[in-house]
Amino acid sequence: MTNELSVTSLNVGEQEANGLRVIFQPFLDKAKEMKEKALAIKVESSGQVEEMKQAREARLIVKDIRCTVENNRKSLKEKSLRTGKAIDYMAKFIKDILIPLEDHLSEQENFAKIEKEKAIQELHDKRYMELSEFGVNLGQVNLGEMEGPTFDLLLNNSRIAKESAEKAKVETDQQAQKDAVDASKARELEVENQKLKDKEENRRAKDKAEKDAIEKKKLKELQAPDKEKIIIFIKKLNAVEGPILESEESVRAYKMFIEKMKVNVRELRVFAES
């Protein structure tokens, strides 16, 4: 960095250039002086309170120089457009020195604040990830600024809520499966009961039909003429099976009875069919 301002390339008269040097050279000298002091201040821990204080004091001085240069620039630029170009150049030249210094000193001055904000942000990110495991999103809430016990309670409640929800879902799914099985069994039982009911109804219908047929037959027999009744009686008599006998005497007696009965039946049939 040169020690003096050069305006020869800006098409400004020597007298005007000298006048501008007189105005801005002191600020350039102060800027160089403050640059050495500013860059010498290094804050690396929150405990460097004195260095942060020095950074603030130096930043305010640099800011004052920059503001004074800017005020001079505005004031001088109003006098002449050509002079304004030179003024802009000189002011920018100095500000290019001062602004980085001001930024540097601001960082040094606010080191503790920056470190604290960084720590808060890191804590926020960590806690956000922990809560996201339980499906919790608090939106714009800064978790890094939340008290430890408060966050621990929130985290525990979130875990319990998720476990309860998962347990409830499992129970709901299990109940749904049980209900489905019970419904299926109920349908099967209903079908089986209907089959049994139909079978019983068919049996009853069959028994009723057979009974009705017998009753109808009996009624028909009762209502038939005498000769038809005799024919029916003979048929029933022929359908009767005789007893199984063992003694010869019984067999002879039974045969004699049968022979006589046959004769009587033949006579009775002849009568019925005549």
URURDA-V734164 format. One record per residue. N is the residue number from 1. SS is DSSP state (alpha for helix, beta for strand, coil for the rest). PSI is psi in whole degrees, 0 to 359 (* if undefined). NEAR is the number of other C-alpha atoms within 12 Angstrom. Layout:
BEGIN
[[N | SS | PSI | NEAR] [N | SS | PSI | NEAR]]
END
This chain:
BEGIN
[[1 | coil | 130 | 14] [2 | coil | 157 | 11] [3 | coil | 343 | 17] [4 | coil | 153 | 22] [5 | coil | 139 | 30] [6 | coil | 124 | 24] [7 | coil | 17 | 28] [8 | alpha | 332 | 17] [9 | alpha | 4 | 14] [10 | alpha | 10 | 21] [11 | coil | 47 | 17] [12 | coil | 139 | 23] [13 | coil | 156 | 16] [14 | alpha | 318 | 16] [15 | alpha | 317 | 14] [16 | alpha | 321 | 23] [17 | alpha | 317 | 28] [18 | alpha | 321 | 20] [19 | alpha | 320 | 19] [20 | alpha | 322 | 35] [21 | alpha | 318 | 26] [22 | alpha | 322 | 17] [23 | alpha | 312 | 25] [24 | alpha | 338 | 38] [25 | alpha | 318 | 27] [26 | alpha | 324 | 20] [27 | alpha | 324 | 37] [28 | alpha | 318 | 35] [29 | alpha | 317 | 25] [30 | alpha | 322 | 28] [31 | alpha | 317 | 38] [32 | alpha | 320 | 27] [33 | alpha | 315 | 22] [34 | alpha | 333 | 35] [35 | alpha | 315 | 33] [36 | alpha | 317 | 18] [37 | alpha | 318 | 24] [38 | alpha | 313 | 37] [39 | alpha | 344 | 28] [40 | alpha | 343 | 18] [41 | coil | 120 | 30] [42 | coil | 121 | 25] [43 | coil | 122 | 30] [44 | coil | 358 | 18] [45 | coil | 158 | 19] [46 | coil | 345 | 20] [47 | coil | 351 | 14] [48 | coil | 65 | 19] [49 | alpha | 317 | 21] [50 | alpha | 317 | 17] [51 | alpha | 321 | 29] [52 | alpha | 325 | 29] [53 | alpha | 317 | 25] [54 | alpha | 321 | 26] [55 | alpha | 319 | 35] [56 | alpha | 313 | 28] [57 | alpha | 316 | 23] [58 | alpha | 320 | 34] [59 | alpha | 319 | 35] [60 | alpha | 323 | 24] [61 | alpha | 314 | 27] [62 | alpha | 318 | 39] [63 | alpha | 319 | 30] [64 | alpha | 318 | 22] [65 | alpha | 313 | 34] [66 | alpha | 317 | 33] [67 | alpha | 321 | 22] [68 | alpha | 319 | 25] [69 | alpha | 317 | 35] [70 | alpha | 319 | 26] [71 | alpha | 319 | 19] [72 | alpha | 320 | 23] [73 | alpha | 312 | 32] [74 | alpha | 319 | 21] [75 | alpha | 314 | 19] [76 | alpha | 327 | 26] [77 | alpha | 334 | 23] [78 | coil | 336 | 16] [79 | coil | 325 | 16] [80 | coil | 138 | 17] [81 | alpha | 316 | 18] [82 | alpha | 320 | 21] [83 | alpha | 330 | 30] [84 | alpha | 322 | 27] [85 | alpha | 317 | 25] [86 | alpha | 322 | 34] [87 | alpha | 315 | 39] [88 | alpha | 316 | 30] [89 | alpha | 311 | 26] [90 | alpha | 317 | 35] [91 | alpha | 316 | 38] [92 | alpha | 321 | 22] [93 | alpha | 316 | 29] [94 | alpha | 319 | 39] [95 | alpha | 327 | 33] [96 | alpha | 335 | 23] [97 | alpha | 318 | 31] [98 | alpha | 320 | 40] [99 | alpha | 312 | 27] [100 | alpha | 324 | 22] [101 | alpha | 318 | 36] [102 | alpha | 318 | 34] [103 | alpha | 317 | 26] [104 | alpha | 313 | 29] [105 | alpha | 327 | 36] [106 | alpha | 319 | 34] [107 | alpha | 320 | 27] [108 | alpha | 317 | 35] [109 | alpha | 320 | 34] [110 | coil | 23 | 30] [111 | alpha | 310 | 29] [112 | alpha | 318 | 23] [113 | alpha | 316 | 20] [114 | alpha | 316 | 19] [115 | alpha | 319 | 20] [116 | alpha | 315 | 17] [117 | alpha | 322 | 17] [118 | alpha | 316 | 17] [119 | alpha | 320 | 17] [120 | alpha | 318 | 21] [121 | alpha | 317 | 20] [122 | alpha | 319 | 18] [123 | alpha | 320 | 22] [124 | alpha | 313 | 27] [125 | alpha | 317 | 20] [126 | alpha | 313 | 18] [127 | alpha | 325 | 30] [128 | alpha | 317 | 28] [129 | alpha | 321 | 18] [130 | alpha | 317 | 22] [131 | alpha | 327 | 28] [132 | alpha | 336 | 19] [133 | coil | 336 | 18] [134 | coil | 14 | 24] [135 | coil | 27 | 20] [136 | coil | 131 | 21] [137 | coil | 111 | 20] [138 | coil | 12 | 19] [139 | coil | 241 | 11] [140 | coil | 4 | 10] [141 | coil | 129 | 16] [142 | coil | 102 | 21] [143 | alpha | 337 | 29] [144 | alpha | 335 | 23] [145 | alpha | 356 | 22] [146 | coil | 140 | 20] [147 | coil | 146 | 16] [148 | alpha | 307 | 15] [149 | alpha | 323 | 11] [150 | alpha | 317 | 15] [151 | alpha | 319 | 25] [152 | alpha | 320 | 17] [153 | alpha | 317 | 15] [154 | alpha | 316 | 24] [155 | alpha | 316 | 28] [156 | alpha | 317 | 19] [157 | alpha | 323 | 18] [158 | alpha | 319 | 23] [159 | alpha | 314 | 21] [160 | alpha | 318 | 18] [161 | alpha | 319 | 19] [162 | alpha | 317 | 20] [163 | alpha | 320 | 17] [164 | alpha | 318 | 16] [165 | alpha | 319 | 16] [166 | alpha | 319 | 16] [167 | alpha | 317 | 14] [168 | alpha | 321 | 16] [169 | alpha | 317 | 14] [170 | alpha | 314 | 14] [171 | alpha | 320 | 15] [172 | alpha | 317 | 15] [173 | alpha | 317 | 14] [174 | alpha | 318 | 14] [175 | alpha | 321 | 15] [176 | alpha | 318 | 15] [177 | alpha | 317 | 14] [178 | alpha | 316 | 15] [179 | alpha | 321 | 15] [180 | alpha | 317 | 14] [181 | alpha | 315 | 14] [182 | alpha | 319 | 15] [183 | alpha | 320 | 15] [184 | alpha | 316 | 14] [185 | alpha | 321 | 15] [186 | alpha | 319 | 15] [187 | alpha | 317 | 14] [188 | alpha | 317 | 14] [189 | alpha | 321 | 15] [190 | alpha | 318 | 15] [191 | alpha | 316 | 14] [192 | alpha | 317 | 14] [193 | alpha | 322 | 16] [194 | alpha | 322 | 15] [195 | alpha | 315 | 14] [196 | alpha | 319 | 14] [197 | alpha | 315 | 16] [198 | alpha | 320 | 14] [199 | alpha | 316 | 14] [200 | alpha | 319 | 15] [201 | alpha | 321 | 16] [202 | alpha | 319 | 15] [203 | alpha | 314 | 15] [204 | alpha | 320 | 15] [205 | alpha | 319 | 16] [206 | alpha | 314 | 14] [207 | alpha | 319 | 15] [208 | alpha | 319 | 16] [209 | alpha | 317 | 16] [210 | alpha | 317 | 14] [211 | alpha | 317 | 16] [212 | alpha | 321 | 16] [213 | alpha | 318 | 15] [214 | alpha | 314 | 14] [215 | alpha | 319 | 16] [216 | alpha | 319 | 16] [217 | alpha | 317 | 17] [218 | alpha | 316 | 15] [219 | alpha | 320 | 14] [220 | alpha | 318 | 17] [221 | alpha | 319 | 19] [222 | alpha | 326 | 17] [223 | alpha | 350 | 14] [224 | coil | 158 | 17] [225 | coil | 163 | 13] [226 | alpha | 315 | 18] [227 | alpha | 322 | 20] [228 | alpha | 323 | 21] [229 | alpha | 322 | 23] [230 | alpha | 315 | 25] [231 | alpha | 315 | 25] [232 | alpha | 319 | 24] [233 | alpha | 317 | 21] [234 | alpha | 318 | 25] [235 | alpha | 317 | 16] [236 | alpha | 322 | 13] [237 | alpha | 320 | 18] [238 | alpha | 335 | 16] [239 | alpha | 349 | 10] [240 | coil | 131 | 11] [241 | coil | 137 | 9] [242 | coil | 166 | 13] [243 | coil | 158 | 11] [244 | coil | 116 | 10] [245 | coil | 154 | 13] [246 | coil | 316 | 11] [247 | coil | 146 | 10] [248 | alpha | 324 | 11] [249 | alpha | 316 | 11] [250 | alpha | 321 | 14] [251 | alpha | 317 | 16] [252 | alpha | 318 | 14] [253 | alpha | 319 | 15] [254 | alpha | 318 | 19] [255 | alpha | 318 | 17] [256 | alpha | 320 | 14] [257 | alpha | 316 | 16] [258 | alpha | 318 | 21] [259 | alpha | 316 | 14] [260 | alpha | 320 | 14] [261 | alpha | 322 | 18] [262 | alpha | 318 | 17] [263 | alpha | 315 | 14] [264 | alpha | 321 | 16] [265 | alpha | 319 | 24] [266 | alpha | 317 | 20] [267 | alpha | 319 | 17] [268 | alpha | 324 | 23] [269 | alpha | 318 | 24] [270 | alpha | 319 | 15] [271 | alpha | 316 | 16] [272 | alpha | 327 | 19] [273 | alpha | 355 | 17] [274 | coil | * | 11]]
END
